[in-house]
Amino acid sequence: MTTEDKFQKVIQDTILEIKRQDNKWGADRDNHPLVWLSIIQEEFGELAKEINDADFQTENLSENYRKELVQIVAVGLQAIKNYDWFKANSSEK
């Protein structure tokens, strides 16, 4: 598997996670930046727990480690989308 193939897998998994989040919370969430920060912090805390549970040993990391990383990326992209929408709509007024 090439590096590009590996990134394609990560991107595909992130898109699937975004769709999962959209199904759960709605596709057009208009969250305040502090709400996005809170969501990312919650996901980051879950990532930290996975690392702690593995006793800082990479070989002991579970699949949840990767899952939490994908969730962090997905939430970050959702926050960027929300920011871009806000900026585009606030400049039209």
ABEGO torsion letter per residue (X at the ends): XBAAAAAAAAAAAAAAAAAAAAAAAEABBBBBAAAAAAAAAAAAAAAAAAAAAAGGBAAABBAAAAAAAAAAAAAAAAAAAAAAAAAAAAAAX
